[in-house]
Amino acid sequence: MENNNGNKIRNILFNEVSLITGVVAVAIVSVLFISGPDAQLQQDVALIKQDIETIKTNELVHIQASIDNNTARANGNSAMIIEINLKLERIITLLEK
């Protein structure tokens, strides 16, 4: 009889432990399933922000380089215009003689 009662208690405990294990496993999986995409989404947003900042920085560098290049060309063109103007003045002076 004592052995029979021990088996019944063992079966009841086994069933209870199995039930608790199953509930805990479902709870953990549910939490991981719900929080997993959120964490991935936050990571993706952070990567996108970093990429946008990199693109913005690169574009600003290219724009600044282009402005500097155009400024250098404008300065070179101004020097050429002054030189051409001086040559024209000489030609006009020679033609007037």
C-alpha positions in Angstrom: 0.0 0.0 0.0 2.8 2.3 0.9 4.5 1.7 -2.4 1.3 2.4 -4.2 0.9 5.7 -2.4 4.5 6.6 -3.2 3.8 5.9 -6.9 0.7 8.1 -6.8 2.5 10.9 -5.2 5.4 10.5 -7.7 2.9 10.6 -10.6 1.2 13.7 -9.2 4.5 15.5 -8.7 5.7 14.5 -12.1 2.5 15.8 -13.7 2.7 19.1 -11.7 6.4 19.6 -12.6 5.6 18.8 -16.2 2.8 21.4 -16.2 4.9 24.1 -14.6 7.8 23.4 -17.0 5.5 23.7 -19.9 3.9 26.9 -18.7 7.3 28.4 -18.0 8.6 27.4 -21.4 5.6 28.9 -23.2 6.1 32.1 -21.1 9.8 32.4 -22.0 9.2 31.7 -25.7 6.4 34.2 -25.7 8.6 36.9 -24.1 11.4 36.2 -26.5 9.1 36.2 -29.5 7.6 39.5 -28.5 10.8 41.2 -27.5 13.0 39.7 -30.3 11.5 41.7 -33.2 11.5 44.9 -31.1 15.2 44.6 -30.3 16.0 43.8 -34.0 13.8 46.8 -35.1 15.7 49.1 -32.7 19.0 47.8 -34.0 17.9 48.3 -37.6 16.8 51.9 -36.9 20.1 52.6 -35.3 22.0 51.2 -38.3 19.8 53.3 -40.7 20.4 56.4 -38.6 24.2 55.7 -38.8 24.0 55.2 -42.6 22.1 58.5 -43.0 24.7 60.3 -40.9 27.5 58.8 -43.0 25.7 59.8 -46.3 25.1 63.3 -45.0 28.7 63.7 -43.9 30.0 62.4 -47.3 27.7 64.7 -49.2 28.7 67.7 -47.2 32.4 66.9 -47.9 31.7 66.5 -51.7 29.7 69.8 -51.7 32.4 71.6 -49.9 35.0 70.2 -52.3 32.9 71.3 -55.3 32.5 74.8 -53.8 36.3 75.0 -53.3 36.9 73.8 -56.8 34.4 76.4 -58.2 36.0 79.1 -56.2 39.5 78.2 -57.5 38.1 78.2 -61.1 36.5 81.6 -60.5 39.7 83.0 -59.2 41.6 81.6 -62.2 39.0 83.1 -64.5 39.2 86.5 -62.9 43.0 86.4 -63.3 42.5 85.5 -67.0 40.0 88.3 -67.5 42.3 90.8 -66.0 45.1 89.6 -68.3 42.9 89.7 -71.3 41.8 93.2 -70.4 45.4 94.4 -70.1 46.2 92.9 -73.5 43.2 94.5 -75.1 44.3 97.9 -73.6 47.7 97.4 -75.2 46.2 96.5 -78.5 44.0 99.5 -78.4 46.9 101.7 -77.4 49.0 100.3 -80.3 46.1 100.8 -82.8 45.6 104.4 -81.7 49.2 105.3 -82.6 
